Amino acid sequence: MQKVIIDKDKCESFKTFYEIVYRELQGKTYIDWAEYENLNYFADMLNEFLWYVHNEQDTEFVMVNFDLDKIKNQKTYDNYEWEIILKVLHRFVTEYPSNKLTFVN
């Protein structure tokens, strides 16, 4: 199982998440995704990309230093985007249970 570790304290913004996921899941190796280095910072692209690569490998998303209450309050645009990302990840691991989503604080 591949681990993708996202430390929110080390992310400048939600955009860093997209770049890390693309890099860690070797997006460049998939011909349909070779030109989407940041998934256009768009949750629909993330959803489609995860669906595309899920047959290749099982993935555990380890989310470090995420204050879920703060994110859910959405007082900033960044938190709004983080909440959308987390919804996509939650839906993905629910639909494909061989993948995992873990929070570490």
VENJO-V96185 format. One record per backbone hydrogen bond with DSSP energy under -0.5 kcal/mol. NH is the residue of the N-H (numbers start at 1). CO is the residue of the C=O. E is the energy in kcal/mol with one decimal. If there is no record, write none. Layout:
# VENJO-V96185
[[NH;CO;E] [NH;CO;E]]
This chain:
# VENJO-V96185
[[2;58;-2.6] [4;60;-2.9] [5;3;-0.6] [6;4;-0.6] [6;62;-3.1] [7;5;-0.6] [8;6;-0.8] [8;64;-2.6] [10;7;-1.9] [11;7;-0.5] [11;8;-1.0] [12;10;-0.5] [16;13;-1.2] [17;13;-0.6] [17;14;-0.8] [18;14;-1.0] [19;15;-1.6] [20;16;-2.5] [21;17;-2.7] [22;18;-2.3] [23;19;-2.2] [24;20;-3.3] [25;21;-2.2] [26;23;-1.5] [27;22;-3.0] [29;26;-1.8] [30;27;-1.5] [31;29;-0.6] [33;30;-2.1] [34;30;-0.8] [34;31;-0.6] [36;33;-1.8] [39;36;-1.5] [41;38;-2.6] [42;39;-1.6] [45;42;-0.5] [46;42;-2.0] [47;43;-2.7] [48;44;-2.2] [49;45;-2.8] [50;46;-2.8] [51;47;-2.1] [52;48;-2.3] [53;49;-2.3] [54;50;-1.4] [56;53;-1.4] [57;53;-1.2] [60;2;-3.3] [61;59;-0.6] [61;100;-3.1] [62;4;-2.7] [62;60;-0.7] [63;61;-0.7] [63;102;-3.6] [64;6;-3.3] [64;62;-0.7] [65;104;-2.3] [67;65;-0.6] [68;66;-1.1] [71;67;-2.3] [72;68;-2.5] [73;69;-1.4] [74;70;-0.6] [74;71;-1.1] [75;70;-0.5] [80;76;-1.8] [81;77;-2.3] [82;78;-2.5] [83;79;-2.4] [84;80;-1.6] [85;81;-2.4] [86;82;-2.8] [87;83;-2.0] [88;84;-2.3] [89;85;-2.5] [90;86;-2.6] [91;87;-2.6] [92;88;-2.4] [93;89;-2.6] [94;90;-1.8] [95;91;-2.4] [96;92;-2.4] [99;96;-2.2] [100;59;-2.5] [102;61;-3.2] [104;63;-2.9]]
